[in-house]
C-alpha cells in the first residue's frame, strides 16, 4: 500500500512540476503566440482559447477517470475483476455522440475561421510578395516597385496582403504576433493577411520549416509605421543610391564591382544582382544577414572577413556568401561604401 501511494504521488507531482517549469520566463517572449497584436492574430486567438479550454476539460476528465479507476478498482486478488459495461447501449451511445458533437463544433469554428482568414482583404490594401531564400527573406512591394530584405515595413491600420513563395526549398513565414504560419513553396504563391495595431513596434518571427544549415538564423522583423511615416519610408526606398566616386567610399564602390559583389547584390542604378539581398538602402535597416546581426561597422567587419564563419552556410554549393579573402584595407573601403547606402 505504501509503495503504491508513493508511486502515485510521484506520477502526479512530476507532470505538474514539468508543466510549471515550462511556463517559467523572466520576461515576455518576443514570439508569444498568446499575445496578439493585430486583428488577424486576434481571430486566431479567439479560436485557440475555446478549443484549448475544451481540450483541458477533456484531459482533466479522462485523466481523472483513469486515476479514479486505478485507485478505486485496483485488483485485491487474482479473482477480483471489475464489472463489465460492454453492451450498455446508453453508455456506448453517450461516449460516441458527445465526442462527435465536440468535434463538429470545433471543426465548424475552425473551418469558418480559416475561410475568413483565407479571404483576400478589400479596400485600401498593401500588396507585398515575400520570397524565401537560403537563408534570408526578400520583400517586394508590388504597388510601389520597391524591393528590400530582412525587415518588412508596414503601416498600421491597413491590411497587408502577403504572397509567399520560395526560390529554392520550402520555407515557412511566421510573425506570430500578427498572423499564423504560411509555407513558402518553390513555384507556388501562397498567401496570408497581416495587420498591426501599433506604430513604432518591431515584431519578431522566423522561418518555421527546416530549410538547411542556417534555418534557425533565417529571422523575420516586421516594423510598423504610421501612414505618414510609411509614405516617407516608401519614398526613400524608391530613390536610387547615390554612388560615391571619390575618397575611401568611392574606392569601396569600385571594389564592390571588382570583387564580384555586384553580381549577387543589387544597388539601384549601379549593380543588378539578384542572388543576394538588395543593398540599395542597406543602412535604412537595423540588421543584416537574414536579420541575424545588428548593422554596425564592427559586425560588418566580422562578416566581411569570413561570412561562412559567422553564419553556417555552404558557399561551395552556391548557398550563402563565400569568403572573398578580403584584406583589412579592402574591408574598410567596402564598409565606407556600404555606409553611404541609406
SULWO-V788948 format. One record per run of one state. SS is the DSSP state (H for helix, E for strand, L for the rest). FROM is the first residue (numbers start at 0). LEN is the number of residues. If there is no record, write none. Layout:
SS;FROM;LEN
SS;FROM;LEN
This chain:
L;0;1
H;1;21
L;22;16
H;38;34
L;72;16
H;88;30
L;118;7
E;125;8
L;133;2
E;135;6
L;141;4
E;145;4
L;149;1
E;150;5
L;155;4
E;159;7
L;166;4
E;170;3
L;173;8
E;181;3
L;184;1
E;185;1
L;186;3
E;189;5
L;194;7
E;201;5
L;206;8
H;214;3
L;217;1
E;218;7
L;225;1
H;226;12
L;238;8
H;246;12
L;258;2
H;260;3
L;263;2
E;265;2
L;267;3
E;270;2
L;272;9
H;281;3
L;284;2
E;286;2
L;288;4
E;292;2
L;294;2
H;296;9
L;305;1
H;306;4
L;310;3
E;313;1
H;314;3
L;317;1
E;318;1
L;319;8
H;327;11
L;338;4
